[in-house]
Amino acid sequence: MRTWLDTLPPDQKANIVLFAMDMHRTFLNAVRNYPQLEHAVVVHAPFHIKLRFMAANPVRTSTGTARLLALGMQAPLRAAA
């Protein structure tokens, strides 16, 4: 990720406002520790949130979806902590 970020010109980095990404800490750290991207908001992609939830709660899809809804997974994403 860092290698790719290094290829972007400064004006493109300045125009990035949001990163939607995998929940892997390496990706988060790459963006958070990049000085020209301090302004960018990071959120986790809904697909990855649901994937992790389903892996931790192996149930039939319909039951899993009901659990996601009960936990408010349809709410807008918030910036990653």
RODREN-403835 format. One line per field, with one value per residue: residue number from 1; x, y, z of N, C-alpha, C in turn. Coordinates in steps of 0.05 Angstrom, whole numbers. Example, Ala and Ser with C-alpha at 12.3 -4.5 7.8 and 13.67 -1.06 7.14 Angstrom:
! residues 2
seq	(1_2)
neast	(264_257)
nnorth	(-114_-45)
nup	(156_142)
caeast	(246_273)
canorth	(-90_-21)
caup	(156_143)
ceast	(264_258)
cnorth	(-66_1)
cup	(156_157)
END
This chain:
! residues 81
seq	(1_2_3_4_5_6_7_8_9_10_11_12_13_14_15_16_17_18_19_20_21_22_23_24_25_26_27_28_29_30_31_32_33_34_35_36_37_38_39_40_41_42_43_44_45_46_47_48_49_50_51_52_53_54_55_56_57_58_59_60_61_62_63_64_65_66_67_68_69_70_71_72_73_74_75_76_77_78_79_80_81)
neast	(17_38_77_45_19_62_68_31_18_27_-19_-61_-61_-76_-129_-155_-207_-231_-219_-241_-234_-205_-206_-155_-101_-52_-64_-93_-55_-18_-43_-57_-7_17_42_20_-33_-62_-110_-149_-206_-218_-254_-284_-298_-364_-372_-328_-337_-385_-367_-329_-362_-397_-361_-348_-396_-422_-476_-540_-551_-597_-609_-562_-562_-607_-585_-544_-575_-601_-559_-550_-522_-536_-531_-500_-431_-378_-319_-258_-228)
nnorth	(-24_25_32_40_87_122_131_167_234_296_330_294_264_303_310_264_242_201_134_70_8_-58_-93_-102_-88_-70_-42_1_25_40_83_117_130_160_221_260_246_255_282_249_207_143_85_21_-27_-48_-102_-130_-124_-152_-203_-217_-218_-259_-302_-306_-320_-372_-386_-401_-363_-329_-323_-301_-253_-229_-223_-186_-141_-132_-115_-67_-61_-38_15_78_77_89_128_93_71)
nup	(0_17_-22_-68_-52_-52_-106_-122_-142_-106_-111_-121_-74_-39_-54_-37_2_30_50_37_63_71_133_153_194_173_126_146_179_140_114_157_177_139_122_85_83_127_131_110_116_144_131_143_95_82_64_86_141_148_130_170_214_200_199_252_273_256_223_191_131_130_184_202_175_199_250_239_224_273_302_281_233_186_191_175_159_205_218_222_283)
caeast	(0_56_90_26_15_85_67_11_28_17_-46_-80_-62_-92_-157_-167_-222_-240_-209_-257_-214_-205_-201_-128_-87_-30_-75_-100_-30_-5_-56_-55_21_26_38_3_-60_-73_-137_-167_-222_-217_-277_-282_-317_-386_-368_-309_-350_-403_-351_-318_-385_-407_-341_-350_-423_-429_-505_-552_-550_-620_-606_-539_-571_-624_-567_-531_-594_-605_-535_-548_-502_-545_-526_-477_-404_-364_-290_-244_-214)
canorth	(0_48_34_52_115_137_137_188_261_311_340_272_258_325_307_240_249_177_107_48_-13_-83_-88_-110_-66_-60_-22_24_38_53_108_134_139_175_249_275_235_260_293_228_190_115_68_-7_-35_-65_-130_-142_-125_-175_-227_-223_-225_-286_-321_-309_-329_-390_-393_-398_-336_-312_-318_-283_-226_-218_-214_-161_-120_-127_-101_-41_-61_-22_43_89_70_110_128_72_82)
caup	(0_18_-48_-85_-44_-61_-135_-126_-140_-83_-115_-118_-45_-26_-61_-25_26_43_43_46_60_86_162_161_208_156_108_163_187_117_109_181_182_115_129_67_83_154_128_99_134_138_140_136_75_93_58_105_167_147_128_196_232_193_207_281_280_234_224_164_121_138_213_204_166_221_272_230_226_301_313_268_212_163_197_160_170_219_214_237_306)
ceast	(18_69_71_21_37_84_48_24_15_-12_-67_-83_-79_-122_-170_-181_-230_-226_-229_-239_-221_-199_-173_-113_-65_-40_-81_-75_-16_-17_-53_-27_33_21_19_-26_-73_-102_-158_-181_-220_-241_-271_-304_-338_-382_-350_-321_-368_-388_-340_-340_-394_-387_-342_-376_-433_-458_-515_-553_-573_-618_-583_-547_-589_-606_-553_-550_-599_-583_-532_-528_-510_-540_-502_-451_-393_-334_-278_-229_-185)
cnorth	(25_53_48_81_133_145_160_216_275_321_318_264_278_322_282_249_224_152_87_23_-38_-76_-95_-85_-54_-38_4_39_53_80_127_146_154_204_265_266_238_269_271_212_162_101_40_-13_-53_-95_-143_-143_-149_-201_-236_-232_-253_-308_-327_-320_-348_-400_-391_-368_-318_-305_-298_-255_-213_-208_-188_-138_-112_-111_-74_-39_-46_7_52_82_94_107_107_85_77)
cup	(0_-9_-68_-78_-53_-90_-141_-124_-117_-87_-112_-89_-31_-31_-50_1_42_32_54_41_76_115_171_171_190_138_123_171_164_111_133_185_158_119_111_67_111_153_120_121_125_148_130_116_87_88_79_133_168_146_155_216_226_200_237_290_258_237_195_157_131_168_217_196_187_244_264_233_255_313_299_246_187_167_181_175_184_214_232_260_305)
END
